[in-house]
Amino acid sequence: MFLDRDGTVARDVPYCSRVEDFELLPMVPEAVRLLNESGFSVILVTNQSGIARGYFDEQTLSSIHEKMNRDLAESGARLDAVYVCPHHPDDDCPCRKPRPGLIFQAAEEMGIELSRSFVIGDHARDILAGKVAGCRTVLVTTGPDGGDMGNDSVVADFVADTLYEAAEFVCREAAPESDAIRQVKRSGRPVS
């Protein structure tokens, strides 16, 4: 499960450079906890070109992400990993969404099967990165554009008004598989 940050998990503050300006969106901790409890690895994948632009440094970004993790933990939720592209859009790097470099890196490092994964984001670049990586995609309308991707050639598999609604969709879509996995874990043997 891959989540975008700004506009999806947190309020979109352009080039958020102060810890005190970082704020989770409503129902985000509950959504992440639902995904955790359903057995998904929850990975944040975010473009943060403010580093390359000189608006903030990696230590500031780390402090912001520490606050994010504390805020999630207060509700019993957790991210399994955070992957960041710090590059400027002009750098043409393969890890900056809409390119799927960070998704591929996370999948390799964490043993994730992309064809069984979802990417949730508020922008066309998130959906395109997910599609190119071979994931299913969910567009949330919580970002500043309200779900308007501005590109008719990129279509998400599902559109949700909140991250919680997106998480419910993902859990429903993966339910038969999740039930089988839970049964294997309980019994210790394959399900026939």
N, C-alpha and C positions, 0 to 999 in steps of 0.2 A: 504494500500500500504506500503510494507516494503522494505526499501533500505539498502543495505550494505554500508559501508563508504569507506574504502581504496580500490582503484581500480575500484570503481563504482561511487561514488560521488566525491571523491578526489584522487589526484595523490597518488599512493602507495609509501609512504616513510616508510621503515621498522621501526617500533616502533617510529613513529613520536613523538618527545618529545619537539619540539620548535614551538611556534605559527608561527614564520616566515617561517617555512618549510611546513606549511599546505597550500594547493592550490586546489581549486575546478577544476575539469576537464572541458574542453570546453563544452558549451551548457548545463551544469548541472543546472544553475539557470533557464534557459528557460524550461527545462524538468520538474523541480519541480513546476514551476509556472503553466505549462500546467496541471499537475496533480491537483494542488490546484484549478484551475479554473474549472476543470471537476468534482469537488466535492469529491475528494479522501482525506482521512486523510493520510498524508505522515509521516511515522515513520522510523527513522534511527535505525537500530539494528546492533551493532558492537562488535566484540571481541577486547579487548584492554588488552592483557596479559602483556604489558609493565609495567602496574601498579604492578602486582604480581612479575614481574622480577626485579622491582626496577629501571627501566629506567626513569620513570616519576611518578608523584603522581596525585591524583584525581584533585587537583587544576590546575595543568598544563593541564590535559585533559579538564577540564571545560573551561579554557581559549581558548584552541583550538576550542572547540565547540562554544564558544561565537563568535570567528572570523568567523567560518563557517556560523553561523546564520546571522551575519552582512553582509557577502558577498552575501548570498542568498537574504536578505532583500533589498539590493541595486538594485536588479532586480525584486522586487515585489514578491519574492518567500518565502516560509516558510516551516519549518518542524513543525509538530504538536507535536512531542515528540522524545526524544532520549533515547534509552535503551542500556546499556553498560554491557558487561560481562568483569570484570576486572581480572578474574581468570587465573591461569596458566593451560596449557593443561593437566598437570598431576593431577590437582585437581579433575578431573572427575565430574565437576559440570553440572547440567542439563540446565544451561543458555548459555553455550558456544556452538556456532554453530560448528558442524552440528546438535547439539541437538536443539530442538525448544522452549526451556524454555522461552526465552525473547519474542518470538512471542506470545506464550500462555499468558504470563503476560500482554503484551500490549493489546491483544485482550480482555482479561477480564477487564482490567482497563478502556479501551476506548470503550467498547461495539462494537467490530468489529466482523463481521461474516467471519470467516476464509475461508469458502468455496467460498466466493465471493471476496477474496483478492488475491493479487499477491506479490511475493517476487522477487526482482531484485538484482542480485549480479554477481560478476565476478569469482566466485570460486565454486567448487563442494560442499563445505560445506554450502554455501548459498542456493543452489538449493536443497540439501538434507534436510536442515532445513525446507524449504518451503514445500516440498513434504510431509514430516512427519507431518507438521502442517495442511495439507489439503488445501494448497494454490496452485494456478497456479504459474508457475515460468518463469522467463526470465533471461537468461545468457547474460551479456554484455561482449564484447571482449576488454574492456578498461583497464583491469588489466595487471599485469606483465606477466601472462601466456597467454595472448591473447585469452582467452576463452577455452583453453585446460584444461578440467576438470580432465584429467588423470584417469577417472573412467567411463568405458563404461556402467556400470549398473545404472548410474544416468543421466537422460536425461531431459533437460529443455523443457518447452512447446514452447519456442521461443528463438531464438538467435538474438541479436541486436549488431550493431557496436558501438552504443553510448547509453547513458541514454536517450537522446531525442528520438531516434528511439524506444527504449523500451517503453517510455511514450506514444508515438503515438500508438503503438500496444495495450497497455493496454486500452487506450481511445477508440480505434476502437472495441475491444472485449467487452467492457462494455457499448458501446454507446446506445443500445436499453434500457438497464436498466437506464442509466443516463438520457436519454430523458424522461422516465416515471417519474423518481424522480423529474426532473426539472418541469414537468407539474404539479405534485402534489403540489410542493412548490408554483407555481404561482397561482394555483386555490384554494388551501387549501382543496381539496377533492380528494379521490382516483381516479385513472384512471381505466376505465372499459375496 
